[in-house]
């Protein structure tokens, strides 16, 4: 099929990535994709290039591809920040070609849409064939609460962590969820979900790639969710190392899970088990990386939290919900606060949830199978308390004195922990004018007490 070659096209964007002016060719492309002039750049691949050029303040030159109305559009895009105090970018499209697509090119078009959605997405996750979360990665500040919940609740359907709009209910066939609009806890933006199937040997979806994208830009620093939850990463690990390593480690985990679940084809059991060991080691490494970054944060001289009115009972129920699958796998019953039970406190919600997840996760990890873990609430001595009690082996007096030290695992060498969780939890609690305490005796289980100041309101 012959391609029609257009001359170069030019235009200008503003600080919000809106196309403010364009020559006739670029204006026609904007209109063909349903956009307006002026208006947000409507071609997804061009919008992504412009966003990156503006954010990084660098000239970017790369190929651009789009599909519209049975045609493939390719061009060489050169996007240059305008500089001299002028917002936005200058856009130049060279070698612009339009090629008709064959009628049976639906699979190629779908692959292209998947690739574009991944490029634009601010969250990417690998799901198994039941749409349960295997691994998730995102950098946006207003997605960190969702990421923490998904990582702690791995093995649960992704729809458990978001709110589906449009009267959609889970469980549901993946084709009906593809393109769904969802609300994310902690984010004021609305998100569009894209599910790309990963086909197994039997030509049935053996897993999915989940992407979440928003038409709105991330909140500016100092506004909304970011003000309440984001802290600077002052150290080498949090600022330089963790951002570089998260994605490759997540890919290792995702690829190992692909092998383990035999998505790539039949595989002997010993190799599937080996892949499971790789995935487990990757999860441990990713957890260690996140914990080390947290240690840098809590040990920084200028570290502080932003207290707000929270409900400690709600925090406890959320932690129990997130870790429910992990508990049920070991036959452990988590007795959490009942719906309607409240305990007002002053603290930063995300940090309080992080502490509760650590305390409850430890209780589940160290309790015997088919036992029970309790979360009790009380108000005493001007403090709101959440008490996590288990039926585990308990701690001696010397162990209680060491349990909050860095890298202290009390001789447990194969439990998957990093020995940093309790250290971080206590530092976080004390930064919120609270504390984490322990009461225990050998053979009598352990009681970890999370205290926060009482909300006077």
Secondary structure, DSSP 8 states (H G I E B T S, - for coil): --EEEE--EEEEE-TTSEEEEE-HHHHHHHHHTT--SSEE---HHHHHHHHHHHHHT--EEEEEEEEETTEEEEEEEEEEEEETTEEEEEEEEEEEEEEE--TT-HHHHHHHHHHHHHHH-SEEEEEETT-BEEEEEE--GGGHHHHHHHHHTTTSBGGGGEEE-SS--SS--HHHHTT-EEEETT-SSEEEEEEEEEE-TTSSEEEEEEEEE-SS----TTSTHHHHH-----SHIIIIIHHHHHHHHHHHHHHHHHHHTTTTS---HHHHHHHHHHHHHHHHHHHHHHHHHHHHHHHSTT-----EEEEHHHHHHHHHHHTHHHHHHTT-EEE---TT---EEEE-HHHHHHHHHHHHHHHHHHS-TT-EEEEEEEEETTEEEEEEE--S----HHHHHHTTSTT--TT--SSS--S-HHHHHHHHHHHTT-EEEEEE-TTS-EEEEEEEEB---
